[in-house]
Structures are given as structure tokens and as C-alpha cells.
Amino acid sequence: MKSITIKGSERESVGKVATKAVRNAGMVPCVIYGGSQPVHFQAEIKAFKSLVYTPNAHTVAIDLGGKKFDAILQDIQFHPVSDAILHIDFFQLSDDKEIVMEVPVTIVGTSPGVLLGGVLNLNQRRLKVKALPKNLPDFVEANISELQMGNKLYVTKLQTNNFKLMHPDNTVVCQVKISRAAMKAAQEAAKAEKGGAKKKK
């Protein structure tokens, strides 16, 4: 999985007053969990742009003036009105411990059902995967090459190399629905066939 580097500095004070001062200075207060003890730090708002405002999944290399931590974004709080980032929680990665995180779904292949006028619905845009940090995928491929009109693609049909999908077997990733136009065409064809059969009699 691709990694994004975020440079920041450790915070000495973590109370409400200190946190407010951090935000007023255009910085985001953050904390890293998962290690022997939580690590509080701050970083500029712009440092999180490519991590937060993207559909892609990334691990994060946090550089705090020489101290480095590999982590993933665990939780993020936004201001209810302005949508400004208020606080971010990270979880520290360990090479020998599996981690669960959400990654995007990428559609590959061409569906015969779509070629016949069906509509592809993506039910799951992101899926939870469990893997060692080195095996975390950038995305999960959903191959729709065999999807006929009305067919569904379940998580059990997805390729999982060195990672597990954390979803029930009956989870639908995507499906090809019959479009109104295709349904109308089918109905008209059926009527025409019925009319032809009557004339033959």
C-alpha cells in the first residue's frame, strides 16, 4: 500500500486551552495509539489534504522531528458547520500484527449484462480488509466479466492475496440491474412475440 509522509511536532500540553491554541495556529491536534503509550502531536492542516480528501487508502509515515511512526488513520473529527478538521487519531503499525482497514473497490472487466443494456450498481465502494501492514492492498478488484443481467457479485468471488475480507459471505459488492429501457424493450419483444403467435393461429 502507498504511504504518505506527514511532518509534525510533539505536543507537550494536551489540555483544552492548549488544543484550542493549536487549532488557532492553523494546526491539527493528533494522537497516535497502539504503541506503549499515546503520542500527541500537531501538524499543519495542509499536510492532511492528500490523506483525508481522497477516495484512496494510504498508510502514514509520521515524522516528528526525527522520531518516526508508521500508522493508519483510525478516526477523524470534523467541525459540524465549517467541516474543518478538529482532531485525528492514528493507530501505530507493527510489522508482525495484522490490521483492519477500509480500502476502495476497483471495477475491472466488462459485464455482458451491461453491454445488453443493464445498469451496474456498486453496492460497496469500500471494503474492510485484514492483513499484515506489508500485505495491505491499495484496492480490492471486483471483476465483472461474468455478470449477466440481474446477476450479483458477492465478496466470496473476489481475489484475496495475503489478506482477508471482513464481511459476511452474502455481502453484495455490485450487481447488474435491468434498466427501464431494457425492461421496456423486453416487454415490447414479448408482446410482439405474443401477437405473432396469435396471427399464426
PyMOL commands that set and color helices and strands:
alter all, ss='L'
color gray80, all
select helices_A, chain A and resi 16-24+45-52+112-115+133-135+155-157+180-200
alter helices_A, ss='H'
color red, helices_A
select strands_A, chain A and resi 3-7+9-10+27-33+39-44+59-64+67-78+85-92+99-108+119-122+126-131+140-143+152-154+164-165+172-177
alter strands_A, ss='S'
color yellow, strands_A
deselect
rebuild
show_as cartoon
